[in-house]
Amino acid sequence: MNAHAHIAPQATVKMAAVDESADIAITAPATTAEAESSRSSRPDAGGERSEWMAGLTLSVARWAVRLSALLAGLACWHYASSTGLTLYVRFEQIPGPLKVGEALINQLQHVAFYLHIGASLRRIAISYSLAAGIGIALGLLMGRSRFIRDLIFPYVEILRPIPGVAWIPLAILLWPTEEGSIIYITFLGALFPIILNTLHGVEQTPEVLVRAAQSLGASRMCIFRHVVLPGALPSICAGLAIGMGVSWFSLLAGEIISGQYGIGYFTWNAYSIINPPDIIVGMLTIGLLGAATTALVHLITRPALAWQRKAR
């Protein structure tokens, strides 16, 4: 009995030791896994920070290249105008950047210059908004219905090649006011690129996606909203940006011929009174306004293409 009693406590002690070692063995991998996960999370944060820094460095480098290109162009312009360079193209009567800068500062001090800019921006806003709404609607309808496309597409193909200048006499006869004729010409300039790009985007929607949605029981409206429209958005946004540039071209044609206010009228009036610095001021203002409005279109349409950036 004493021997058995002596053996039992020893067995109990050994069992307790085995249990403690098992607990340590079980908890050790968990602790190791937690440590590894904490180590792995740190490199992720560091990787995101390094990617952000790399993106910022790339953006700064690209802007540096762009500014360098602009400065190089200004230097070449200054050299050609100051030396009267003549290589078939004559720079004898072309004012240099300094004279144009003085003319720009002079115009910025007059209220009439801002009235010209405001008139052009108002016409662009009205005509471009109408062109965007009508152009996208017509493009989507033409892309989804062969009957509607057969009705509208011949008119698009016939009217699209007609330049804005050729529309001016007819626009003056059609509309009772000069303002209406200018807005009409600008509207036509922006309309056709938007229609064609929207139509192209709808046609480029993969047919396999449409059939997959149909096999799942999706209705035509559901397919249009969740398959066709998202697939056509990149082309629609490109058409909106192109339409903005063409609308400025058409607007200036209308303002030169029949306008009394606007940056196009300002530029043409400077040519009429033979004022080369103001001519270039008007041209540069047109370019800056066109670039700014196109950048605004890209900024507005960027959220609609967020899925495309994530896919990349």
N, C-alpha and C positions, 0 to 999 in steps of 0.2 A: 504493500500500500504506500509506504514512504517513497519507494522508487517511482511508482506511478505518479504520486503527488509531485515529486521533484521534476519529472519529465514534463508534466502538463504546463507549469509556468514557463518552462523554456520554450515549449511549442507556441505558447501564446505570445511570448516576446518575439519569436521568429515571424509569426503571422503578422504582428503589428509592424515589424520592420519591413516585411514584404509589401504591406499595404501602403506604408509611407513612401517606399521607393516607387511603387506604381503610381501614386499620386504625383510625385515629382516628375515621373516619366511622362504622365499625361499632360500636366500643366506646362511642361517645358516646350513642346511644339507650339502650343497656343501662344506662349510668350514670344517665341521665335517668329511666329507668323505675324503677330502684332508689330514687332520690331521691323520685320521686313516690309510690312505695309506702310509704316511710318517713313521708312527710308525711301520707298518707292514713290510716296506722295511728294517728298521734297524735290526730287529731280523733275517731276511734272511741273511744279510751280516754277522751278528754274528754267525748264524748257519753254514754258509760256512766256516768261520774261525775256528770254533770249530771242524767241520768235518775234515778239513785239519790238525789241531793239533792232532786229534785222530789218523788219518792215519799215521802221522809222528811218533807218539809215538809207534804205533803198529809196524811200520817198524824197528824202533830202537830196540825195544824189541826182534823182531825176529832175527835181526842180532846179538844181544847180546847172544841169545841162541845158534846160530850157532857157533860163536866164542868160546863160553864156551865149546861146544861139541868138537871142534877141539883141544882146550887146554887140555881138559881132555884126549883125545886120545893121544896127545903128552906126557902127564905125565905118562900114562900107558905104552906107548912104552919105555920111558926112564927108568921106574922102571924095566920092564921086561928085557931089555938089560943090565942094570947095575948090576942086581942081578943074571943074568944067569938063569932066571926062566925056569923051565922044567915041563910042565904039558902035557905030550905027545907031544905037540908042543915045540920045543927047541929054546930058544933065546940065547944060548951060543955064537954063531958066528954071531949074528945079530948086526950090529952097531947101536948105539943110535942116537937120534936126533942131538946131538952136533957134532958127527963125520960126519954125513950126511950133516949138515950145512956147516962144513969146506970143505967137498968135493964139495959142490955146489958152494961155493965162489971161490974155486980153478978153477972149470970148467968155471965159468963166466969170468975168466980172459984170456981164450983161445979162439981164433977165430974159431977153429974147432968145438967147441960146438954150436956156432951159425950157422955154416954151416949145422950141423946135423938137427937143428930145422928148418932152412930155407928149406932144401930138403924135409922134411916131410910135411911142410905147403904147399909147391908148389904141391906136389903129391895130397894132400887132396883137394886143390882148383880145380885142373883139374878134378880129378875123381869124386868129389862130384858135381861139376857143371854139368857134363855130366849125372850123375845118377839122379839129380833133374829134369833136363829138360826131359830126356827120360822117367823116372819113372812117373812123373805127367801126361805126354801126354798119355802113355800107360794105366795108371789107369783110366783116364777120358774116353778114348775110350772103354775100357773094360766095364766100368760101364754103358755106354750109348748104346752099341751094343752087343747083345748076340752072334752074329757071330764072332766078333773080340775077345770076351772073350773066346769062344770055341776054337779059334785058338791059343791064347797066354797062357791061364791059365794052360794048362798041362805042358808047359815048365817051367812056374814059380814054380809050385808045385814040379816038379822033381829036378830042379836046386837049389831051395832055401835052402834045408837042407844041401847041400854040404858046408863044412866049407872052409874058405879061404886057410888054409894050404893044403887042398887036391887039390886046383886049381894050386898050385905052379908048379909042374912038367909039367902040360899041358900048363900053361901060358909061361913057358920058351921055350917050343917047338913051341908055336904059334907066339910069338912076337920076332922080331930080336934083341931087346935090353932088358937089365934088367930093365931099366926105364919103358919101355912099359908094361912089364909083371907086375910090381908092381902097376902101375896105373890101369891096367886091373883088378887085384885082388881087389883093393880098390873100383873100380867102381861096381863090382858085389856085394860087401858087402853092399854098400849103396843103390843099386838099388831095391832090393826086398822089404825091409820095406816101401819104398816110394810108390811102385806100390800097395802093399796090403792096405796101409792106404788110399791112394787116392781112390781105388776101394771101400773100406768100406764106405768112406764119400759119394760117389755118390749113393751107394745103400741105405744109410740111409736118403736120401732126402725124406721128406714127400710126398707121392703120391697125397695128397689132394691139395698141393700147385701147383704141376704140372698140375693137372686137372683144377684148378682154372685159371691158366694162359692160358690153352688151351681154356677154355670157353670164355675168353676175346679176343680170336683171336690171341694169341701170336704164333710166328713161333717156330720151333724147336731150331734154333740158339738163338732166344730171350729167350726161356725157359732155355737153357743151360747157357747163360751169366748171367741172372738175378735171376734164381731160383736154378739150380743145382750147379753151381760153388760156389756161396756164402754159400750154405748149406754144401758143402764138404770142405770148407776152414779149419775148425778146425781139421778135420782128416788129411788133407794134411799137415798142419803145424806140427802136432804131428809126422807124418811120416818123415818129414824133420829132426826133432830133433833126432828121433830114428836112422835114416839113418846116421847122422853125427857120433853118437857113434859107430855104427857098422863099419863105414868106417875106424875109427882109429884102431879098432881091426884087420881088414883085412890088413890095411897098415903095421902094425907092424909085422904081420905074413910074409908078403912079404919081408920086409926089413931085418928080421932076417935070412931068408934063402938065398936070392939072392941079397941083397943090399950091397953097399959100403959106402953109406952115409944115414943119417936119424937117428932119435932118437931111432928107434927099433934096428938098427945096433949098435948104441952106447951102448945100454943096453946089447945086446948079446955079444958084444966084452968085456964089463966089466966082464961078467960072464966067458968068455973064459980065461981071465987072472986072474981070482979069485980076483976081486976087489969089495967086497960087498958094500962099501959106494957109488961107482959110479953106481952100479946096482940100488940101491934105488933112487939115483938122477935121473936116467933115468926113473924109474917108476913114480916118482912124477912129472917129467916134462911131461910125457905122460898124466897123470891125469889132470894137470893144462891146458895143451893145449886142451885136449878134453872138459873140462868144459868151457874154454873160447870160443871155436868155437861153442859149443852148445848154450851158452848164446848169441853169435852173431846171430845165426839162430833165436832164440826167439825174439831178438831185431828187426831183419829185418822183420819178419812176424807179429809183433805186430800191425802195422797199418792196416793190412788186417782183423784183428779181433776186430777192434774198435767198430763195431756194436754189437758184443757179450757182450763187457763190458758195453755198454750203456743200453742194455736190462736188465742186472743184476741190 
